[in-house]
Amino acid sequence: MTDEQKNFLLELGINASLDEVSLIEILQEYVQMHCINENDMLTEKGEKCVDILTFLGRD
């Protein structure tokens, strides 16, 4: 994970040093609760979360 992604997680109040499974669960919930606009589209924060989820899912 890049430093930028880690800093973004910290801005969201998410500890970037959590294990991958925990990070994935937290990010998925965060996206569902906070990152979908009235048109059912991802917000900018949602897109950043999805980028991190994609990175985490590469293993």
Secondary structure by P-SEA (a helix, b strand, c coil): ccaaaaaaaaaacccccccaaaaaaaaaaaaacccccccccccaaaaaaaaaaaaaacc
